[in-house]
Amino acid sequence: MNFHFSKEQEALRDRVVAFCAAHCPTEGEARRDRHPAYPAELHQAMATAGILGHCLPAAYDGGGGGTVDLCVINEEVARHSTSASNILFVNGICGALIGLAGSEEQKQRYVRGIAGGGVRFAFALTEPGAGSDAAAIQLGAVRDTDGYLLNGTKLYTTGAADADFILTAARTATEGKASRGTSLLIVPRQSAGLTITPLDKIAGNDVASCRIEYRDVRVARDACLGGENQGWSFLMLGGGLERLTVAASCVGLARAAFEEALAYVNTREQFGQPVARFQAIQHQLADMATRIEAMRLLTYSAAWKIAQGLPAIKEVSMAKVFAAEGVNEIVMNGMRLLGAKAYLNETPMQRRMRESLLALYAGGTCEIQRNVIARSLGL
Ligand SMILES: Cc1cc2nc3c(=O)[nH]c(=O)nc-3n(C[C@H](O)[C@H](O)[C@H](O)COP(=O)(O)OP(=O)(O)OC[C@H]3O[C@@H](n4cnc5c(N)ncnc54)[C@H](O)[C@@H]3O)c2cc1C
């Protein structure tokens, strides 16, 4: 057994840490939290530094990185910047799906575009009536002479308002199971008939999550990714990558909260000494550090299993649910350790608390992860 990262993975981590130190200052995060606007410069800088494309296929300007690299990048990015984390998340999933399912022409255009930063994507699966039950999607794509006509509504599509394309899951066969009648369609954001409305979130409004109305939106036949009615299996693969990515991001965000709390208790003095000297405080920090270590181990062992080609559906869900609940617990502890200071908007902890809540839903809720784990136990 070997729990060490390779030299290349260590170098990758150093590169991402250096990038974040240069491009993701805490003040920038706080500014975007208060005055949200799409961080286009940060997006382009991530592409130029090879971070956005690192886990996309090397044949299309990506770095060819695997699932462990994916976790290394997402952990470090989330430790510094939720804006960067959200950009990486949606573009990474879309790029991975196009890399897996796309035609040569689609890969040349879109995977290269995502890696280079010139093409931005958003991923639209969830609908008003289809959240955890993704198979209930209703948005329809009807074949006509030279393409598809789309009608329906998507909800929470992150990055849609500033994307060039929206990778849209649609029913192309209305009869029968969604698993046999779902297609993935690449819809240009500027398409006639598309209305995109940003939703007012409690955090992360710079990368807006949107409601999208599709009214007679026409796309060409070659907008279909991976074949008509073949989208479901790719959605399942994408879902696994999403969960792993969320788990790694939780580790990074939890570390940020832990570091903020540790620094504070070492400097804040009460009763004539730093509060870090009180054993009650030390125990809280010991528990937080232990939880983070366990979150990391579950996440990276799931990533390692996937990289070895081993089945890891259960392990990915275990990592995701443990990390999502873990980061929320750790940030809430951070709120306590900072005392009243945590309650002020000038302190990053309160932003981290709002940001950490997303992990409870993104990539599927904790209840859904437990359902997956229970199923794998034969229940
Ligand atoms: C900020 C944000 C960004 C998002 N970005 C995107 C995006 O870019 N693209 C996209 O497609 N989606 C996105 N989503 C949607 C996200 O994937 C969904 O929120 C998630 O799948 C859960 O769906 P829901 O919110 O409709 O909850 P629901 O499915 O309505 O669930 C409500 C509650 O019931 C529970 N529940 C539901 N079914 C079961 C069950 N079978 N067993 C036990 N409990 C159950 C849930 O766990 C939850 O507690 C985003 C969401 C948020 C908040």
The ligand as a Tripos MOL2 file, in Angstrom:
@<TRIPOS>MOLECULE
LIG
   53    58     1     0     0
SMALL
NO_CHARGES

@<TRIPOS>ATOM
      1 C1        -26.2360   26.2960   -6.1250 C.3       1 LIG1
      2 C2        -26.6950   25.1140   -6.9170 C.ar      1 LIG1
      3 C3        -26.1180   24.8620   -8.1530 C.ar      1 LIG1
      4 C4        -26.5910   23.8030   -8.9430 C.ar      1 LIG1
      5 N1        -26.0650   23.6210  -10.2030 N.ar      1 LIG1
      6 C5        -26.6350   22.7260  -11.0300 C.ar      1 LIG1
      7 C6        -26.2000   22.6370  -12.3960 C.ar      1 LIG1
      8 O1        -25.2830   23.3450  -12.8320 O.2       1 LIG1
      9 N2        -26.8580   21.7670  -13.2220 N.ar      1 LIG1
     10 C7        -27.8830   20.9710  -12.7760 C.ar      1 LIG1
     11 O2        -28.4070   20.2090  -13.5860 O.2       1 LIG1
     12 N3        -28.2820   21.0120  -11.4780 N.ar      1 LIG1
     13 C8        -27.6950   21.8790  -10.6060 C.ar      1 LIG1
     14 N4        -28.1130   21.9440   -9.2870 N.ar      1 LIG1
     15 C9        -29.2130   21.1070   -8.8420 C.3       1 LIG1
     16 C10       -28.7960   19.9630   -7.9110 C.3       1 LIG1
     17 O3        -28.1630   18.9560   -8.6290 O.3       1 LIG1
     18 C11       -30.0960   19.5100   -7.2420 C.3       1 LIG1
     19 O4        -30.3960   20.5000   -6.2890 O.3       1 LIG1
     20 C12       -30.0170   18.1650   -6.5890 C.3       1 LIG1
     21 O5        -29.9460   17.1530   -7.5390 O.3       1 LIG1
     22 C13       -31.2430   17.8990   -5.6800 C.3       1 LIG1
     23 O6        -32.4480   18.1540   -6.3230 O.3       1 LIG1
     24 P1        -33.5410   19.1000   -5.6320 P.3       1 LIG1
     25 O7        -32.8440   20.3190   -5.1430 O.co2     1 LIG1
     26 O8        -34.6490   19.2970   -6.5970 O.co2     1 LIG1
     27 O9        -34.0500   18.3130   -4.3630 O.3       1 LIG1
     28 P2        -35.2570   17.2540   -4.2800 P.3       1 LIG1
     29 O10       -34.9870   16.1210   -5.1740 O.co2     1 LIG1
     30 O11       -36.5390   17.9850   -4.4390 O.co2     1 LIG1
     31 O12       -35.1150   16.7560   -2.7920 O.3       1 LIG1
     32 C14       -35.7400   17.3610   -1.6490 C.3       1 LIG1
     33 C15       -35.3700   16.5430   -0.4180 C.3       1 LIG1
     34 O13       -35.9060   15.2190   -0.5490 O.3       1 LIG1
     35 C16       -34.8430   14.2730   -0.4550 C.3       1 LIG1
     36 N5        -35.1200   13.1340   -1.3360 N.ar      1 LIG1
     37 C17       -35.4860   13.1610   -2.6400 C.ar      1 LIG1
     38 N6        -35.6020   11.9210   -3.1110 N.ar      1 LIG1
     39 C18       -35.2790   11.0720   -2.0980 C.ar      1 LIG1
     40 C19       -35.2050    9.6640   -1.9570 C.ar      1 LIG1
     41 N7        -35.4530    8.8480   -2.9740 N.pl3     1 LIG1
     42 N8        -34.8290    9.1540   -0.7610 N.ar      1 LIG1
     43 C20       -34.5580    9.9740    0.2850 C.ar      1 LIG1
     44 N9        -34.6080   11.3170    0.2080 N.ar      1 LIG1
     45 C21       -34.9570   11.8620   -0.9710 C.ar      1 LIG1
     46 C22       -33.5800   15.0250   -0.8520 C.3       1 LIG1
     47 O14       -32.4200   14.4120   -0.3510 O.3       1 LIG1
     48 C23       -33.8640   16.3890   -0.2440 C.3       1 LIG1
     49 O15       -33.5470   16.3660    1.1090 O.3       1 LIG1
     50 C24       -27.6190   22.9540   -8.4580 C.ar      1 LIG1
     51 C25       -28.1580   23.1920   -7.1750 C.ar      1 LIG1
     52 C26       -27.7160   24.2380   -6.4120 C.ar      1 LIG1
     53 C27       -28.3220   24.4840   -5.0550 C.3       1 LIG1
@<TRIPOS>BOND
     1     1     2 1
     2     2     3 ar
     3     2    52 ar
     4     3     4 ar
     5     4     5 ar
     6     4    50 ar
     7     5     6 ar
     8     6     7 ar
     9     6    13 1
    10     7     8 2
    11     7     9 ar
    12     9    10 ar
    13    10    11 2
    14    10    12 ar
    15    12    13 ar
    16    13    14 ar
    17    14    15 1
    18    14    50 ar
    19    15    16 1
    20    16    17 1
    21    16    18 1
    22    18    19 1
    23    18    20 1
    24    20    21 1
    25    20    22 1
    26    22    23 1
    27    23    24 1
    28    24    25 2
    29    24    26 1
    30    24    27 1
    31    27    28 1
    32    28    29 2
    33    28    30 1
    34    28    31 1
    35    31    32 1
    36    32    33 1
    37    33    34 1
    38    33    48 1
    39    34    35 1
    40    35    36 1
    41    35    46 1
    42    36    37 ar
    43    36    45 ar
    44    37    38 ar
    45    38    39 ar
    46    39    40 ar
    47    39    45 ar
    48    40    41 1
    49    40    42 ar
    50    42    43 ar
    51    43    44 ar
    52    44    45 ar
    53    46    47 1
    54    46    48 1
    55    48    49 1
    56    50    51 ar
    57    51    52 ar
    58    52    53 1
@<TRIPOS>SUBSTRUCTURE
     1 LIG1         1 GROUP 0 **** ****
